[in-house]
Amino acid sequence: MNTITRRTEYAGHPASLSGTSPAAELALATTEVHALIDGWLAEDFGTAGDITAIATIPETSISQATLCVKQPCVLAGISIFEAILKRVNPAIEFEALQADGSKIDAVPSSVARIQGPSRGILAAERTALNVLQRLSGIATTARKFVDLAGPAGIKILDTRKTTPGLRTLEKWAVLAGGGTNHRFGLYDRILIKDNHVAIAGGVTEAINRARKVFPQHSIEVEVTNFDQLDQAVNSRADTIMLDNMAPEMVRAAVARIGGRAFVEVSGGVNQDNIRQYLIAGVDAISIGALTHSVQSIDISLEVEEK
């Protein structure tokens, strides 16, 4: 599978939010993929392996199967699916008919053909499907938001509201759907939120402290009212996150900022109301729902009968 580096260059200004191809820039290194897969398979195999397949299927049995998508989606995780199969048994042959990032409209649709040892295919089936279904759900959700916000030139950002252990994969799926990665973790950018402000003693104090300790990092600050907003602007925050503000308040805040910071809207934005937030001067909208509450896509592995 492809090897891709993590994207951490989002620095709080439009120039750093350029789009990217998931096939070109965000797959996991082979060693990292294998480490994840080994943990998933260990959870399912235990110490005995697939005892049902061992009991019912001869070791020499060879099967052919088709991977079938049953609802419209953006496909994400086909390369991970293949990696899981081959981790179980390298003799399994896999032919992808669609690439990660492909938009599947006509369903049912075959997206891959599989051939190899029957026991291996069945042992890998559920783990591989679980990952593919979830990642495709994330990519599909991201694409819906991107399609709504794209005409206004507003980026759709993900968040850290990811499944523990799956963050890189889930953020990869956001890219596959056309979204943009925000932070990968606490380590790669400064984001001052309400609790930081409360403990530090105010927005200005928090920004000044952050700039003193980490002058090389851009600074983003979350604000919920105009007093905090003014402090953020006067303290030269690079990015200002307008948190849980109604559209009318966002418009007023954008005017108040006057182009002096990158503007991110966050909180309460969904597919039903996002058009109200497509406001001139807003650069990005962050959506936690891209990863924390998506519905998995209906995909099945169908083995040909003998």
C-alpha positions as CSV (number, residue, x, y, z in Angstrom):
1,M,0.0,0.0,0.0
2,N,1.0,3.6,-0.3
3,T,3.2,5.3,2.3
4,I,2.0,8.7,3.3
5,T,3.2,11.2,5.9
6,R,0.9,12.8,8.4
7,R,-0.3,16.3,7.4
8,T,0.5,18.7,10.2
9,E,1.1,21.9,8.2
10,Y,-2.2,23.6,8.9
11,A,-0.8,26.8,10.5
12,G,-3.8,29.0,10.8
13,H,-3.8,30.8,7.5
14,P,-5.4,30.1,4.1
15,A,-2.1,29.3,2.4
16,S,-1.5,26.4,4.6
17,L,-4.9,24.8,3.9
18,S,-4.3,23.6,0.4
19,G,-6.1,20.4,-0.7
20,T,-4.3,17.1,-1.1
21,S,-4.8,13.7,-2.6
22,P,-5.2,11.0,0.0
23,A,-3.5,8.6,-2.4
24,A,-0.5,10.9,-2.6
25,E,-0.2,12.2,1.0
26,L,-1.9,10.3,3.7
27,A,-1.5,6.6,4.0
28,L,0.3,5.1,6.9
29,A,3.8,3.7,6.8
30,T,3.7,-0.1,6.4
31,T,5.1,-0.7,9.9
32,E,2.5,1.5,11.5
33,V,-0.3,-0.2,9.5
34,H,1.0,-3.6,10.6
35,A,1.2,-2.6,14.2
36,L,-2.5,-1.5,14.1
37,I,-3.6,-4.5,12.2
38,D,-1.8,-6.9,14.6
39,G,-3.7,-5.4,17.5
40,W,-7.0,-5.7,15.8
41,L,-6.4,-9.3,14.8
42,A,-5.2,-10.3,18.2
43,E,-8.4,-9.0,19.7
44,D,-10.4,-11.2,17.3
45,F,-8.2,-14.3,17.2
46,G,-7.3,-14.7,20.8
47,T,-5.0,-17.7,21.3
48,A,-7.1,-20.2,19.3
49,G,-7.8,-18.3,16.0
50,D,-10.9,-18.8,13.9
51,I,-12.1,-22.0,15.4
52,T,-15.3,-22.1,13.3
53,A,-13.3,-22.0,10.0
54,I,-10.8,-24.4,11.3
55,A,-13.6,-26.9,12.2
56,T,-15.6,-26.6,9.0
57,I,-13.3,-25.7,6.2
58,P,-10.4,-27.8,4.9
59,E,-7.0,-26.2,5.1
60,T,-6.5,-26.5,1.3
61,S,-9.8,-24.8,0.4
62,I,-9.5,-21.9,-2.0
63,S,-12.4,-19.4,-2.4
64,Q,-13.2,-16.4,-4.6
65,A,-15.1,-13.4,-3.2
66,T,-16.4,-10.0,-4.1
67,L,-16.4,-6.8,-2.0
68,C,-19.7,-5.2,-2.6
69,V,-20.8,-1.6,-1.6
70,K,-24.5,-1.4,-1.0
71,Q,-25.1,2.3,-0.5
72,P,-23.8,5.4,-2.2
73,C,-20.6,6.6,-0.5
74,V,-17.1,7.8,-0.8
75,L,-14.8,4.8,-0.5
76,A,-12.0,5.0,2.1
77,G,-10.0,2.1,3.5
78,I,-9.8,-0.2,0.5
79,S,-6.0,-0.3,0.8
80,I,-6.3,-1.1,4.6
81,F,-8.8,-3.9,3.7
82,E,-6.1,-5.4,1.4
83,A,-3.4,-5.0,4.1
84,I,-5.6,-6.8,6.7
85,L,-6.2,-9.8,4.3
86,K,-2.5,-10.1,3.5
87,R,-1.5,-9.8,7.1
88,V,-3.7,-12.9,7.8
89,N,-2.4,-14.8,4.8
90,P,0.0,-13.3,2.2
91,A,-1.3,-15.9,-0.3
92,I,-4.6,-14.0,-0.6
93,E,-4.9,-12.2,-3.9
94,F,-6.6,-8.8,-4.0
95,E,-7.7,-6.8,-7.0
96,A,-9.1,-3.3,-6.2
97,L,-11.7,-2.1,-8.7
98,Q,-12.1,1.3,-7.1
99,A,-9.5,3.5,-5.3
100,D,-9.7,5.2,-1.9
101,G,-11.5,8.5,-2.4
102,S,-13.7,7.2,-5.2
103,K,-17.3,8.3,-5.1
104,I,-19.7,5.3,-5.5
105,D,-23.1,6.4,-6.8
106,A,-24.5,3.3,-8.5
107,V,-25.2,0.5,-6.0
108,P,-24.7,-2.3,-5.4
109,S,-21.2,-2.0,-6.8
110,S,-18.3,-4.4,-6.7
111,V,-15.2,-2.6,-5.6
112,A,-12.7,-5.5,-5.2
113,R,-12.2,-9.1,-6.2
114,I,-10.5,-11.5,-3.8
115,Q,-9.1,-15.0,-4.2
116,G,-7.1,-17.3,-1.9
117,P,-7.2,-19.6,1.1
118,S,-10.7,-19.8,2.4
119,R,-9.8,-19.8,6.1
120,G,-7.7,-16.7,5.7
121,I,-10.4,-14.8,3.9
122,L,-13.0,-15.6,6.5
123,A,-10.7,-14.9,9.4
124,A,-9.9,-11.4,8.1
125,E,-13.5,-10.6,6.9
126,R,-15.0,-8.9,9.9
127,T,-12.0,-6.8,11.0
128,A,-11.4,-5.7,7.5
129,L,-15.1,-4.8,6.9
130,N,-15.3,-2.9,10.2
131,V,-12.5,-0.7,9.3
132,L,-13.6,-0.1,5.7
133,Q,-17.2,0.6,6.7
134,R,-16.2,3.1,9.3
135,L,-13.6,4.9,7.2
136,S,-16.0,5.1,4.3
137,G,-18.7,6.6,6.6
138,I,-16.3,9.3,7.6
139,A,-15.2,10.1,4.0
140,T,-18.8,10.2,2.9
141,T,-19.8,12.5,5.7
142,A,-16.8,14.8,5.0
143,R,-17.7,14.9,1.3
144,K,-21.3,16.0,2.1
145,F,-20.0,19.0,4.2
146,V,-17.3,19.8,1.6
147,D,-19.9,19.9,-1.2
148,L,-22.0,22.3,0.8
149,A,-19.2,24.6,1.9
150,G,-16.9,24.4,-1.1
151,P,-18.7,26.9,-3.4
152,A,-18.2,29.5,-0.7
153,G,-14.5,28.8,-0.5
154,I,-14.7,27.6,3.1
155,K,-12.6,24.6,4.3
156,I,-14.1,21.8,6.3
157,L,-11.8,20.8,9.2
158,D,-11.8,17.7,11.4
159,T,-11.1,17.7,15.1
160,R,-9.5,15.5,17.8
161,K,-12.9,13.9,18.5
162,T,-11.6,10.6,17.1
163,T,-11.6,6.9,18.2
164,P,-8.6,6.3,20.4
165,G,-6.0,4.4,18.4
166,L,-7.6,5.3,15.1
167,R,-7.0,9.0,14.8
168,T,-4.5,8.9,11.9
169,L,-6.8,6.5,9.9
170,E,-9.9,8.5,10.7
171,K,-8.2,11.8,9.7
172,W,-7.0,10.0,6.5
173,A,-10.7,9.2,5.7
174,V,-11.5,12.9,6.2
175,L,-9.0,13.8,3.5
176,A,-10.4,11.0,1.3
177,G,-13.7,12.9,1.5
178,G,-12.1,16.2,0.6
179,G,-11.9,17.6,4.1
180,T,-8.8,19.2,5.7
181,N,-7.0,18.0,8.8
182,H,-6.7,20.2,11.8
183,R,-4.5,19.1,14.7
184,F,-3.3,15.5,14.8
185,G,-2.6,15.9,18.6
186,L,-1.8,18.2,21.4
187,Y,1.8,18.3,20.3
188,D,1.6,20.0,16.9
189,R,-0.2,23.3,17.4
190,I,-1.4,25.6,20.1
191,L,-5.1,25.8,20.6
192,I,-6.2,27.8,23.6
193,K,-9.7,26.7,24.7
194,D,-12.1,27.9,27.4
195,N,-10.5,25.9,30.2
196,H,-7.1,27.2,29.3
197,V,-8.4,30.7,29.4
198,A,-10.2,30.1,32.7
199,I,-7.0,28.8,34.4
200,A,-4.6,31.3,32.8
201,G,-6.7,34.3,33.8
202,G,-7.9,35.5,30.4
203,V,-7.4,35.3,26.7
204,T,-4.6,37.9,26.6
205,E,-2.7,36.3,29.4
206,A,-3.0,32.8,27.8
207,I,-1.8,34.1,24.4
208,N,1.1,36.0,25.9
209,R,2.2,32.9,27.9
210,A,1.9,30.7,24.8
211,R,3.9,33.0,22.6
212,K,6.7,33.3,25.2
213,V,7.1,29.6,25.7
214,F,6.6,28.5,22.0
215,P,7.3,31.5,19.8
216,Q,7.7,29.2,16.8
217,H,4.1,28.0,16.8
218,S,1.1,29.8,15.5
219,I,-1.6,30.4,18.1
220,E,-5.3,29.6,17.8
221,V,-7.8,30.7,20.5
222,E,-11.4,29.8,21.0
223,V,-13.7,32.7,21.9
224,T,-17.4,32.8,22.9
225,N,-18.0,36.5,23.2
226,F,-16.9,39.9,21.9
227,D,-14.7,40.7,25.0
228,Q,-12.7,37.5,24.4
229,L,-12.7,38.3,20.6
230,D,-11.2,41.7,21.1
231,Q,-8.5,40.3,23.4
232,A,-7.6,37.7,20.8
233,V,-7.4,40.3,18.0
234,N,-5.4,42.8,20.1
235,S,-3.0,40.0,21.1
236,R,-2.5,39.1,17.5
237,A,-3.8,35.5,17.6
238,D,-3.2,33.8,14.2
239,T,-6.5,31.9,14.2
240,I,-9.7,32.8,16.1
241,M,-12.2,30.1,16.6
242,L,-15.8,31.5,17.0
243,D,-17.3,28.8,19.2
244,N,-21.0,28.2,19.3
245,M,-22.0,31.5,17.9
246,A,-25.2,32.1,16.0
247,P,-24.8,33.2,12.3
248,E,-25.7,36.9,13.2
249,M,-23.0,36.9,15.8
250,V,-20.5,35.3,13.4
251,R,-21.1,38.1,10.9
252,A,-20.5,40.7,13.6
253,A,-17.4,38.9,14.8
254,V,-16.0,38.7,11.2
255,A,-16.5,42.4,10.8
256,R,-14.8,43.0,14.1
257,I,-11.8,40.9,13.2
258,G,-11.4,42.7,9.9
259,G,-9.1,40.3,8.2
260,R,-6.5,40.4,11.0
261,A,-6.8,36.6,11.8
262,F,-7.8,33.4,10.2
263,V,-11.5,32.8,11.1
264,E,-12.7,29.3,12.1
265,V,-16.3,28.6,13.1
266,S,-17.0,25.7,15.4
267,G,-19.9,24.2,17.4
268,G,-23.4,23.4,16.4
269,V,-22.9,23.4,12.6
270,N,-24.6,20.5,10.8
271,Q,-25.8,19.7,7.3
272,D,-29.2,21.3,7.9
273,N,-27.8,24.7,9.1
274,I,-24.4,25.0,7.5
275,R,-25.6,27.3,4.7
276,Q,-26.3,29.9,7.3
277,Y,-22.6,29.9,8.3
278,L,-21.3,30.3,4.7
279,I,-20.4,33.9,5.6
280,A,-17.9,36.0,3.7
281,G,-14.8,36.3,5.9
282,V,-15.1,32.8,7.4
283,D,-12.1,30.7,6.3
284,A,-13.0,27.3,7.8
285,I,-15.6,25.4,9.7
286,S,-14.6,22.6,12.1
287,I,-17.0,19.6,12.4
288,G,-16.5,17.1,15.3
289,A,-19.3,15.0,13.8
290,L,-17.0,14.0,10.9
291,T,-15.4,11.4,13.2
292,H,-17.4,11.1,16.4
293,S,-20.9,10.2,15.2
294,V,-20.7,8.9,11.7
295,Q,-22.8,6.0,10.3
296,S,-20.8,3.1,8.9
297,I,-21.4,2.3,5.2
298,D,-23.1,-1.0,4.2
299,I,-20.4,-3.1,2.6
300,S,-20.3,-6.9,2.4
301,L,-17.9,-9.6,1.4
302,E,-19.7,-12.1,-0.8
303,V,-18.1,-15.5,-1.3
304,E,-18.9,-17.4,-4.4
305,E,-20.7,-20.7,-3.7
306,K,-18.9,-23.9,-4.8
